[in-house]
Amino acid sequence: METSAEKNEQIASFVEIVGESTEKARQCLEATNWKLDEAIELFYAHPPHTQLPSLSPSFTQQERQSHEIDPDYVRPPLSVRREALYDQRSAQWSTQPATSNWGFWDKGNDRLEALYRPPLELMFKGSFEQAKCEAARQGKWVIANIQSPKEFSSYMLNRDTWANQAVRETISATFIFWQIHEDNDEGRKLCTYYRLTEMPSTLVIDSITGQKMRAWTGMIKPERLLEDLIPFMENGPKEYSNSRRARADEARGKALAVSASLDIKEEDNQQNAVKREYPPLPEEPEGGKGVNICRVGVRLPDGRRVQRKFLQSDPIQLLWSFCSSQLKEVADGRQFRLTHAIPGALAGTLDYDTNVSFADSGVSNSLISMTWE
């Protein structure tokens, strides 16, 4: 049983679609037991100023009063009249050659067919590949509209969007329009190729590459469609392809320039790096009576730990000589620094230019950390 809110919603939908009064909408909906589709068919099956069929031949005023009194009263079933919005011939329109007879839409007087008819004057009459080739020849995009006879949005597109004068003029100037049913062989191929699951679907296709550039599903208002098509009106597929190629070349050129700049900077850094000459490293001293020897441990950048004995009176520069002998990178000119590995009073970076001995520097019998500059 329909509620009042549901009935009001059905009446509003009927008025919006048909454009008739609320009273006429209520008559048609009551005559079809509040089924919107059948009410619309009933309206177009009878001229606007003729009397609609009664709810039942035997459903008189007296019976209405009886029905109000008797809650078990059941009215006789209606004889429902069914019509197709457009027949099976229209399902093949897009694959017919341009010389086919398209006049059958104009021969009949059925108002329902005329209202929801496909935009035959706007459509390209040929296969999808033929539409792409023609669009590429003219430097235009392809608008492909895949419809479903089961979805009322398909009929609304024909009635409201493709019939809109501004939409027609825009499409004629910049696009090739192609329409097909999803249950047609070519329609099924497009649904599979472009992975279309909702109907109706409307696509903007690059006529050169076949790439899907934009997609809509369901009903599209004319104002929204025109707004969404603006980017495609400025440039055709050829200009778009050229600009995209130019942007790619520009980005590639910038990347190469940055890479070359970094390479030059690296070369300059290597050339500007001063390869320091360290004093020759003497033989490691042996302990003995009267010989003051110290041990120094070094933690290298690669994680290894090495140690060596020095004389307490040796200059601290020999510690740099020892470290440079442990790693090949130093021989190639890579700079490093030495710091006390254990925090304390002497913590900090050691200074190579300090002309002091191991005894005076405080590194005797300590651990030193070597790190790269």
C-alpha positions in Angstrom: 0.0 0.0 0.0 1.5 3.3 -1.1 1.9 5.9 1.7 0.9 9.6 1.2 4.5 10.6 1.0 5.2 7.9 -1.6 2.2 9.0 -3.6 3.2 12.6 -3.5 6.7 11.6 -4.7 5.2 9.7 -7.6 3.0 12.6 -8.5 6.0 15.0 -8.5 8.0 12.6 -10.7 5.1 12.3 -13.2 4.7 16.1 -13.4 8.5 16.6 -13.9 8.6 14.0 -16.7 5.4 14.7 -18.5 4.8 18.4 -17.7 1.1 18.0 -16.9 -0.9 19.2 -13.9 -1.0 17.5 -10.6 -4.6 16.5 -11.1 -3.8 14.8 -14.4 -0.8 13.0 -12.7 -3.1 11.8 -9.9 -5.7 10.5 -12.4 -3.1 8.5 -14.4 -1.4 7.1 -11.3 -4.6 6.0 -9.7 -5.6 4.3 -13.0 -2.4 2.3 -12.9 -2.3 1.5 -9.2 0.4 4.1 -8.7 2.9 2.6 -11.1 4.9 5.5 -12.6 6.0 3.8 -15.8 2.6 2.5 -16.7 1.0 5.9 -15.8 3.4 7.6 -18.3 2.5 5.1 -20.9 -1.2 5.5 -20.2 -0.9 9.3 -20.5 0.8 9.2 -23.9 -1.5 6.5 -25.2 -4.4 8.9 -24.9 -4.6 12.5 -26.1 -4.3 15.1 -23.3 -7.9 16.2 -23.5 -9.6 12.8 -23.8 -11.1 10.9 -21.0 -8.7 8.4 -19.4 -10.0 4.8 -18.9 -11.9 4.4 -15.7 -10.4 2.3 -13.0 -12.8 -0.4 -14.0 -15.9 -0.6 -16.1 -17.9 -1.7 -13.1 -16.2 0.7 -10.7 -19.0 3.2 -10.4 -19.7 5.9 -7.8 -22.0 3.5 -6.0 -19.2 0.9 -5.9 -16.8 3.5 -4.6 -19.1 4.1 -1.7 -19.5 0.4 -1.2 -15.7 0.0 -1.2 -15.4 2.7 1.5 -17.9 0.7 3.6 -16.7 -2.8 2.8 -13.0 -3.1 3.6 -12.8 -6.5 1.9 -13.9 -5.1 -1.5 -11.4 -5.8 -4.3 -11.9 -4.0 -7.6 -11.5 -5.9 -10.9 -8.0 -5.9 -12.4 -7.1 -3.2 -15.0 -6.4 -4.0 -18.6 -2.9 -2.7 -18.9 -1.7 -1.3 -22.2 2.1 -1.7 -22.8 4.2 0.1 -25.4 8.0 0.3 -26.0 9.6 3.7 -25.8 11.3 2.7 -29.0 11.3 -0.6 -30.8 13.9 -3.2 -31.6 14.9 -1.4 -34.9 16.4 1.5 -32.9 18.8 -0.9 -31.1 20.8 -1.2 -34.3 20.9 2.5 -35.4 24.6 3.1 -34.9 25.8 0.3 -37.0 23.6 1.0 -40.0 25.2 2.8 -43.0 24.5 6.4 -43.6 22.2 5.6 -46.5 19.8 3.6 -44.3 16.2 4.8 -43.9 16.0 6.7 -40.6 12.5 8.1 -41.3 10.5 5.5 -39.4 10.7 7.8 -36.3 9.0 10.5 -38.2 6.2 8.4 -39.8 4.4 7.6 -36.7 2.3 9.9 -34.5 3.2 8.2 -31.2 4.1 11.0 -28.9 6.0 8.7 -26.5 8.4 7.6 -29.2 8.8 11.2 -30.4 9.7 12.4 -26.9 12.4 9.8 -26.2 13.7 9.3 -29.7 17.5 9.1 -30.1 19.2 12.2 -31.5 19.4 10.8 -35.0 20.3 14.2 -36.6 23.3 14.5 -34.2 24.5 10.9 -34.4 27.3 9.5 -36.6 25.7 6.6 -38.5 28.4 4.0 -38.7 30.7 1.7 -36.6 32.8 3.0 -33.7 36.0 2.6 -35.7 34.4 4.6 -38.5 33.4 7.3 -36.0 37.0 7.5 -34.7 38.5 7.7 -38.2 36.1 10.5 -39.2 36.8 12.4 -35.9 40.5 12.0 -36.4 40.2 13.3 -40.0 38.3 16.4 -38.8 40.5 16.9 -35.7 37.6 16.2 -33.3 37.0 14.1 -30.2 34.5 11.3 -30.1 31.6 11.3 -27.6 30.3 7.7 -27.2 27.0 7.2 -25.4 26.3 3.6 -24.5 22.6 3.2 -23.4 20.4 0.5 -21.9 16.8 0.1 -22.7 16.3 -1.1 -19.1 17.5 2.2 -17.6 15.1 5.2 -17.7 18.2 7.5 -17.5 19.0 6.5 -21.1 15.6 7.9 -22.3 16.1 11.1 -20.1 19.4 11.7 -21.9 17.7 11.6 -25.2 14.9 13.8 -24.1 16.7 16.4 -22.0 20.4 16.4 -22.8 21.0 15.4 -26.4 17.9 17.4 -27.5 19.3 20.6 -25.8 20.1 23.2 -28.4 23.3 24.4 -26.8 24.5 20.8 -26.4 23.8 20.0 -30.0 25.7 23.1 -31.3 28.7 22.3 -29.0 28.9 18.7 -30.1 28.4 19.5 -33.8 31.3 22.0 -33.6 33.9 20.0 -31.6 32.9 16.3 -31.4 31.6 13.3 -33.4 28.6 11.9 -31.5 28.1 8.1 -31.5 25.4 6.2 -29.7 24.8 2.4 -29.2 22.9 0.0 -27.0 24.8 -2.2 -24.5 23.1 -5.3 -25.8 24.4 -4.7 -29.3 27.5 -6.7 -30.3 29.6 -3.5 -30.7 28.1 -2.1 -27.5 29.2 -5.2 -25.6 32.7 -4.8 -27.0 33.0 -1.2 -25.8 31.7 -2.1 -22.4 34.4 -4.8 -22.1 37.2 -2.7 -23.5 36.5 0.4 -21.4 35.3 -1.7 -18.4 31.8 -0.1 -18.2 29.5 -1.5 -15.6 26.9 1.2 -15.1 24.4 2.3 -17.8 24.0 4.7 -19.4 27.7 5.6 -19.8 29.0 8.6 -21.8 32.7 8.8 -22.8 35.0 11.3 -24.4 37.4 9.3 -26.6 40.7 10.5 -28.1 40.1 9.7 -31.8 43.8 9.2 -32.5 44.8 6.9 -29.6 41.4 5.6 -28.5 42.1 6.6 -24.9 39.2 7.3 -22.6 39.6 11.0 -21.6 36.4 11.6 -19.5 33.5 9.4 -18.4 30.0 10.0 -16.9 27.4 7.5 -15.8 23.6 8.0 -15.6 21.8 11.2 -16.4 23.9 14.2 -17.2 22.3 17.6 -17.0 23.0 19.8 -20.0 24.6 22.6 -18.0 27.0 20.1 -16.3 27.9 18.4 -19.6 28.7 21.8 -21.3 30.9 22.8 -18.3 32.8 19.5 -18.3 33.4 19.7 -22.1 35.1 23.1 -21.9 38.7 21.7 -21.8 38.0 19.6 -24.9 36.7 22.6 -26.8 40.0 24.5 -26.5 42.2 21.9 -28.2 41.5 19.0 -30.4 43.2 15.5 -30.1 46.2 16.6 -32.3 46.9 19.7 -30.3 46.4 17.8 -27.0 48.9 15.1 -28.2 51.4 17.7 -29.3 51.1 19.7 -26.1 51.5 16.5 -24.0 54.5 15.5 -26.0 56.0 19.0 -25.6 55.4 18.9 -21.8 57.1 15.5 -21.6 60.0 16.8 -23.6 60.3 19.8 -21.4 60.2 17.7 -18.3 62.8 15.4 -19.7 65.0 18.3 -20.6 64.7 19.8 -17.1 65.6 16.4 -15.6 68.7 16.1 -17.9 69.7 19.7 -17.0 69.5 19.0 -13.3 71.4 15.8 -13.7 74.1 17.5 -15.7 74.3 20.3 -13.2 74.8 17.8 -10.3 77.5 15.9 -12.3 79.3 19.2 -12.9 79.0 20.2 -9.3 80.3 16.8 -8.2 83.3 17.1 -10.6 84.0 20.6 -9.3 83.9 19.4 -5.8 86.3 16.6 -6.6 88.6 18.9 -8.5 88.5 21.5 -5.7 89.2 18.9 -3.0 92.7 19.4 -1.6 94.5 16.1 -1.3 96.3 16.4 2.0 99.8 14.9 2.3 100.4 13.1 5.6 103.8 12.5 7.0 105.3 9.0 6.4 104.4 6.4 9.0 107.5 5.0 10.8 107.7 1.4 11.9 105.6 0.5 14.9 107.8 0.8 18.1 108.6 -2.2 20.3 108.2 -1.8 24.0 111.4 -1.8 26.1 113.1 -0.4 29.1 113.1 3.4 29.0 110.8 3.6 26.0 107.6 5.5 26.5 104.9 3.9 24.3 101.2 4.5 24.1 98.3 2.6 22.3 95.6 4.3 20.3 92.5 2.6 19.1 90.6 3.9 16.0 86.9 3.1 15.0 86.8 3.3 11.2 83.8 4.5 9.2 83.1 0.9 8.0 82.8 -0.3 11.6 86.1 -2.0 12.0 88.4 -1.2 14.9 92.2 -1.1 14.6 94.9 -0.1 17.0 98.6 0.9 16.9 101.4 1.7 19.2 103.1 5.1 19.0 105.9 6.8 20.9 104.6 9.3 23.4 106.9 11.8 21.8 105.6 11.2 18.2 103.6 14.1 16.7 99.9 13.6 16.6 99.9 13.9 12.8 101.0 10.3 12.6 97.5 9.3 13.8 96.2 10.7 10.4 98.9 8.9 8.6 97.8 5.6 10.2 94.1 6.2 9.5 94.8 7.0 5.8 96.7 3.7 5.4 93.6 1.8 6.4 91.1 3.0 3.8 91.5 3.4 0.0 89.1 6.3 -0.1 91.6 8.5 1.7 94.2 7.8 -0.9 91.7 9.0 -3.5 91.4 12.4 -1.7 88.4 11.8 0.5 88.6 14.0 3.6 87.9 12.7 7.2 88.0 14.0 10.7 89.0 12.4 14.1 87.1 12.8 17.3 87.2 11.3 20.8 84.9 8.3 20.8 84.3 8.3 24.5 82.8 11.5 25.9 84.8 13.3 28.6 86.9 16.3 29.3 88.9 15.9 26.1 85.8 15.2 23.9 85.8 17.0 20.6 87.3 17.0 17.1 91.1 16.7 16.9 93.0 19.4 15.1 95.5 18.2 12.5 97.4 21.5 12.5 98.1 21.3 16.2 101.8 20.6 16.6 101.6 18.5 19.7 102.8 15.0 20.7 100.6 12.1 21.7 101.5 12.7 25.3 100.5 16.4 25.2 97.3 15.8 23.1 95.6 13.5 25.5 94.8 10.8 23.0 97.3 8.4 24.5 95.7 5.1 25.4 92.3 6.3 24.2 89.7 5.4 21.5 89.3 7.7 18.5 86.4 7.8 16.0 87.1 8.4 12.3 84.2 9.8 10.2 84.0 11.2 6.7 83.6 14.8 6.0 
